[in-house]
């Protein structure tokens, strides 16, 4: 009987005033059993005078002050950070807790619901706008004098939630500034072609003028926000796509595209023009695809490179920016998702003094990351590492990098020919696309160099037949190719919310066929939480198929070589298929059967 009354007794009473003070919060935390009286007194003593001035817009929220003390909850043993304190406040007030996910906020719509001044004055932010109601986040759940005014102004019901005070402060400023910049950048511009052209001319002139046009500054702010937002959201690509009346912005996060924002058509044109200027592209040329790059810094002062690519479409010029973050491109083998066995096989292949090592897979499968990380692992001051790339994905001081420039006939083959005169130890060729490049790679390997490159094939054995199709004789392949690794990227389950699930024997058989692999006792399934945006997945890891060309396998590479027989012999030599490699990740609880089946080709007998 006493157990059922405890929660009711422990629930603090609502404060006598609508605006929370530090004493209100500390008293309620003690009453609910989260902290001791001594902890509360220490927080209050430390912050004497800090929480005064309840009417000041700049005052620190009481939750901020408690979070700074880094107290430990007596109930859970966890540190009471701002997120946990916000969830506690929501329970106290009897309102739902809401985690603000900026990717799911309709920024233009929330800016129309209330003014920035109104949102700032009351510490509120509209986060969802429905047909009949508006969801409003606040950190003052007992303050309600603004409700009737807003309900009357919008003509909809108000549903209240509690959010992290830091999130509300940050996103209120960011969302309203962005909406303001877009509105002012629009500035009454028509969506006709003449208007677009005039706007670009203003933008172009503004970049070289000491007193740039005001509209230009708004576009600069939009672009700065867009890049910073992409870095914050761990995006790998930014898509700016013109539609009939708007320009859509999408981010690719963990391999999946998310809608982010819609600009008016002419603002989208101006944003694309601004990015083209930063990437040193021809702003006036909209009929031809162009490539460029931007180098910028994140707030932590680390450098990030962006590769720009434009393409003419039915509704205007589309731009995609690939983000190359050194923290993402240069990883350890463990971070890449290599198992201990994979790591040993790959190290054995890449530690040889000369020969060709190939990485295969479709676009976006992580080949570049694997190559850069491998080069970084084996590079040393005693070695001369040279690369020929199209384009240079990331500038790395430890390498000597050269970019393909077809307009002056600097192709991959010509680049390798030049690199051979640079006394290299290791050569990385961005991609083997034709016979001439393949011949130069073979020549480099035969003259005592280690050559790393990529091919576009579905699996590792197919790389051998692809080289033969290009025109490389089998005896040269036997003499030079050390090994081939095929790879894919698979989303990994969010460690914060993944849940055990019963093992599905049939799904496991589909994944591991034709091998006889023991089905694990349990699988894990995606659930969804705040950390992973309710997707159930957080981050990606590689699955690998490593074929080492040694022993009897080399002898199979002849004019009469059959791909299926080569694949079977490779399996006998110890190669695991992509799906079998993925099955290991399923068994260890890192991902799901569905995810492996989605990204890997069907295993061949």
N, C-alpha and C positions, 0 to 999 in steps of 0.2 A: 504493500500500500504506500509506504514511504517513497519507494522508487518512482511511482507514477507522479508524485507531487513534486519531486525534486526539480524537474525542468521548469515547472510553473513558478516555484519559489525562486529559482535562480535567474529568471528573466527580469532584467532591470526595468524600473518604471521609466516612462517617457520624461524627458527633462521639462522643467517649468518654463524655459524660454525656447523659442523656435530655433535660434541659431546655436549650434553646439559650442560649448567651451571645453577647454582641456580638462577642467575639473569634472564636467559632466561625463566625458568619455572615460576618464580614469575611474570614477566612481562606478560606472556601469560595468567596466572590465573587471573590477574587484567583485561586484555583486554577482556577475555571471561566472566567477571562478576562473577567469582567464589569467589574471595576475594577482599577486599578493598586495596587501596594503602597503608593505615596504616599497615594492616596485612603484606603486602609484605615487607615493610621497616623493620618491627619488625623481620621477619624471616631472612632477609639479615643481619641485624645488629647483631643478635644472632649468626649467622654462619660465621662471617667475617673470612676469611682464611681457612675455612673448605672445601669449594668446589674447592679450587685451586688444581693444579696438575692434569689436565685432563688426562694426560698420565699414571697416576698411576693406577695399577689394583686394588689396595685396597681402592681407594677413595669411599666415600659415594655417592650414587646416589642422585641427587637433590630431587627426590620424597621422599627419606627417610627423608631428612632434613625437608621438608615441613610437612610430616606426623607427625614428632616428635612434631611439634608445635600445633597439634590437633586443627586446625582451623575449623570454621563452614562455610559451603558453603552458600553464600548469595542467591543462586538460590533454593536450596532444603532444607536448614536448617539442613542438616546432617553433621556429622563430616567428614572431609576429611581425611579418613584413606588411607593406602597404596593401597588397592584394588580400591577405588573410584578414587584416583589420577591416577592410572594406566589406568582405563577406560577413564578418561578425556584425558590423554595423547594419547590414541588410537584415540579418536575423533579428537583431534588437528592434528594428523599426517595423518588422513584419512585411518587408518589401522584397521582391526578387533581386538577386545580385546580377549585374549585367557586365560582361566583359566586352569592351568596345573593340571590335575588329574593324579597322579602317577600310579593309577591302570590301566590307559589306555595307558601308555607309553611303547613302545617296547624297553626296555633298551638296549639289545644287538645290535639292529639295529641302534639306534641313536649313539651308541658309534663307530659304523663302518663308519658313515657318515663323521664325522670330528674328529680330535684329541682333547684331553682335552685342550692342550695348545692353539689351535686355538679358541675353544669355550670360554675359559677364556679371551683371549686377546681381543676378540671382544664383549664379554658379550652376547653371543647368545647361543641358545639351540634348536636342532632339536626336534620337538615334534610329528610330524606325517610324515611317509614316505609312499608315494603312488607310483604307478607304473611310473607316469610321472612327479610328482612334490614332493617337500619336503616343509613342513611347518616349518618355523624357527621363534622362539620367541625371542624377543629382548626388551631391555628397552631404546635403542637408535634408534628410528625409522627414524631419519634423517641421520644416519651413514650408508653408503652403499658401502664402499670401499672393503669389504670382499665378496660381492655378486658374482662378476665375477669369482673370484678364486674358490669359492665353486661350482658355476654352472659348471665350466669347469671340476672340480675334480669329481663330481658325475654324470655329464651328464644328469641332470634333471632340470626342472624349479624350481625357488625359489619363494615361496609365503610367505610374511612376516606378522607377527602378533605381537601385543604388549602384554607383560605379566608383572605380578608383579615382581619387581626387587628382592624382598626377595625370591620368589619362584625360580627364575632363578638361583640365587646364591646357594641356598640350593640344588636344584635337579641336578644342573651341577656337584657339588661335589659328591653327593650321587650316582647318576647313573654311573658316570665314575669310582668312587672307586669300586662300586659293579662289574662293567664289568671287571675292572682290577683284582679284587680278584678272580672272576670266571675263567678268562683266566689263571692267575698264578696258581690257584688251579688245573686247568686242566693239566698244565705243561707237555703236551705231553703224559699224561697217556693213555694207551690203554683202550678200553672199555671191555676187556676180563675179565673173572673171576679172573685170577691171578693178573691183575692190580688192581682190586677192593680190593682184599684181602690185597695186599701189601700196598695200600694206607691207609687202615684201621689200619694196624699195625703201620705205621708211625704216624698216628693220635693218636693212643692209647699211643705209647711211648712218643709222644710229650707232652701229658698232664702231665706226671710225670717227665719230663726232665727240667732242668734249662735253657737249650738252645734248645727250640723246633724247629723242622724242619720248614723251611720257608713256605712250603705249608700248614702246620698245621695252621700257623698264618692267612693265607688267608681264610681258612675254618672258623676259629674263627670269622673273620670279617663278612663273609657272614651270619653266624648264628646270630651274634649280630644285623646286619642290618635287617634280617628277623623278629626277635622278635620285634625290635623297630618299624619297618614298620607296623606290625600287631597292635601294641598298638595305633599308630597314626591313623590308618584307622578304629578303633573301631571294629576290628574283634573279633568274638567269638570263631572261630576255625581256625586252620592252617592245611591244607592238603598237605602232601608231597607224591606225587604219581608217582612211576616209570612207564615209558612207554617203548616202544621197544628200542628207542635210546636216549630218554631224560627223565628228571625227572621234572614233572609239579608241580608247587606250586599254591595252590588256597586258598583264604580267604573266610570264611563265614561272611558276613556283613548283619545285619538285616534279617537273615534267608536265604539269597541268596548267592550262591557261585560265586566268581569272579576269573578269571584267573589272576595271578600276574606275574609269571616268569617261564622260562624254563631253567633248568640247564643241561649241558652235563651229560650223564648217570653217569660217575664216580664221578663227583662233587656232584651229588645228593646223591650217596652212602656215600660219605665222610661227607656231611651235616647231613644225618641221623645218622651216627656213632657218630658224635660230640654231637648231641642231646641225643643219648642213653647214652653217657658217662656222660653228665650233669645230666641226669635223673637216673643215677646209674643202668642202665640196662646192661644185658650181651651183649656186642658188637658182640661176636663171634656167638651167637645164632640167626639165621635168620629163622629157620623153625617153631618156635613157637611164638604165640602172646605174647607180654610182656606189662606190665603196669609200669609206673613210674611217677615222678613228678619233676618239677623244680620250685624253688622259685627265683624270680629276682626282680629288682627295675625298675621303670619307671624314666624318667628324673626328674620328680617332687619329687622323693625319696619315692613315695608310693610303697608298696609291691604288687606284682602280682604273682599268682600261675598258673602254667601250668600243666595240666594232660596229660601225654603221653600215647599213645596206639599204638603198632605196630601190623602189620598183614602181613603174607607172601602172595604175589600175584604172578601172572604168570610172571611178569617182575621184581620181586624183592620185597624188603620190603617197605610196605607203612606205613606212620606214620601220625597220627592225634593228634594235640595238642589242647586241650580245654583250653581256657583262662578264669581264674577266677579272675576277677578284683573286689576287695572289693566294689568299687563305684557302680558296676553293681549288685553284689550279695546282697548287703544290701541296700534296698530302703524303702522309706515310702510307705504306702498303696496308696497314691495319685500317686506316681511315677510308681507304678506297674500297674495302670489303674483301680483301684477299684472305683466304683461309691459310692456316700454317702450311698446308701441303701446296697450295697455289703459290705462296710466297717462295717456298723452296724451289719449285719448278721454274718460276720466273727468274729468280736470282741465278740459277744454274745457266739458263739461256743467255741472260744479259751480261753475265760476268766473263763471257768468252772474249778473247782479244779482237777477233775479226769475224765477219759474217753478216748476214741480214736477219733482222728480227722484225716481224710484221705484227701490227695490231689491226684487227678488222672489226667491222660493225657498221650499222647505218649512222647517218647524221644524228648527233645528239646522244650518242651512246657512251660518251666519256672517253673517246680515244685520245683526244688532245691532253686531257688531264692525266691519263695514264702515262703518255709519252713524256710530258714535262716532269711528272713526279719521278719517273724512272731515270730520266737524265739527271735530275737533281740528286738522286740517290747515288749514281755512279760517277758523277762529275767530281773532280778534285783539282787542286792547283797544278798537279803534274800532267793533267790531260787538257788537250785542246778540243773543246766541244763546239762544233759548228752546225748551224741549221739553215735550211732553205725552206721558207714557208709562204703560204698564200692564203691570207695575209699572216703577218707575225701576230700570233694570238696574244702573247704577253711578253714584254721586254724583260729578260732575265739577265742581270749583270754577269752571271757565271758563264753565259753562252755567247758565242759570236753569231749573231742572227742576220740573215739576209732575206729580203722579201722579193717574191716573184714580181716582175714588171713586164707584162707581155707587150706593152707598147714600145719597149726598146729591146724586145726579143730576149729578155732575161727570164727564161722558162725554168722549170724544175731541172731539166736536163742540163741546160747551160749553167745553172747555178751550181749543180754538183760538179760539173767540169771545172768551174772556177774554184770551188772549195778544195778539190783534190790538189790544187797548187798552193794551198794555205797550210800545209803540214798538219792536217787534222788527225785526231785519234778516234773521235766519234762524230759521225755525221747523222743528223736527223733530217729526213726528207718529209715535208708535210704530207704528201700523198703521191703514190705511184699511179699515174693516170694513163700513161701511154708506153709504147715500146721503148722509145728513146730514154725516158726516165728510168724504166726498169733496167735497161742495159747499163746506164751509168751507175745505178745502185749495185749491180753485179760487178762492174768494173772496180768500184770503190772497195767492195768486199774482197775481191780477188787480190787487190794490192795492199791488203793488210789493215783495213779499217772496219770498225764496227758501225753498221748502218741500221738505223731505226726508221721505220716508215709505217704508213697506214694504207689499207686497201678497203674498198667497199664490197664485202662479201658477207653472206649470212652466217657462215661458221668458219672454223679454222681450216679444215681440209680443203675447202673451196678456194682458199688463197693460192694453193699450189696449182690447181687447174686454171685459175685466173691468170697466173704468170705464164703458163703454157699457152693460153689463148692469146695473150699479148705478143707471144713470139719468142719467149725465153726457152732455149733448149733444155730438156730435162737434166742433162749432165751438168749444166751450170747451176740449176736449182739445187741439185744434190751437193754441189761443191760449196755453195754459198749460204743457203737458207738454214739458219740454226733452229728456228721455231716460229710458230704463229699463235697468237692469242686472239680469240674472238670474245667480245664482251657486250653486255647490255647493262642498263641502269634500271634498278627496281626500287620502288618506294619502300621504305622501311617503316614498320609499325611504330606508332608513337609510344615511347616507353612510359609515358605518364598515364595512359589510359587503356592500353591493350589488355584484353581479357582472355583467359583460357577458354577454349572451345573444344567440344568432342572431336576426336580425330575422324576424318572422313576417308575411309579406306578406298572408296572408288576414286575420289579426287586425287589421292596419293598415287594410285596405280596409273591414272592418266598422266601424272607428272613424271613418274619414274620409268614408265614403259620404254624399252623392252627389258630394263634391268629389274632384278629382284631385290628391291630395297625394303628393309623392315619399316613398317609404318610407325611413326612415333606415337606415344601414348596419348598425347594431346596436341592440338593446334592452338594458335592464338588468333584472335580476330580483332579487326579495328572497331573502336567504340566511338571515339570523338570527344575532344575536350577543348579547353581554352587554348592550350599550348599548340594544338595542331589544327585549329580552326574547324573543329568538328569533322575533319576528314578521316581521322584515325591513323593517318600516316604523317611522319615527320622526317624529312631528309631522304636521301637516296644512297644506295650502295651498289657496287658492281657485282655481277655474276660472270664467271670467267670459264672459258674452254681453252686450255693450254695444250698445244700439240708440240712436243719436242721432237725434232727430226734427228733421231739417232738410231744406231743399230739397224735392225731389219726394216724399219719404216723407210729409211733412205732408199733402200734397194727397190721399193715399190714405185718410185718416181721414174717412170719410163714413158716412152711414146705411147704405149698401150695402157697407160695408167687409167684406171677406172675410179671415179670419185667415191662410189659406194664402198669399193674394196679398200681404198685408202682410209676411209673413215673407220671401217671395221678394224683394220690393222692398228690405227691410232688408238682405238678403244682398248685393244689388247695390250698396247704399250703403256697404258695407264692414263690416257686422256679421259677426263670427265666431260660429258656434254653440258651445254648451258643449262638445260633443265635439271640435270642431276646436281649441278653446282647450286642451282636455285633451291632444289629440294633440301640441301643441307641447311640453307638459311631458313627454310620453313620449319625444319626439325628443331632448329635452335631458337625458334620464336622470334626471328627478326622480321619476317614478312609472311605473306599468305600465298596459298596455292594459286588463287585467282590472279594475283599480281605477277607471279612467275609465268603463268600461262599467257598473260597479256603481252609480256615483253619478249618472250623467247620463241624461236621457231620450234616446230615439232621435231623431236629427236628421231633420227634416221637409224634404221637397223644396220 
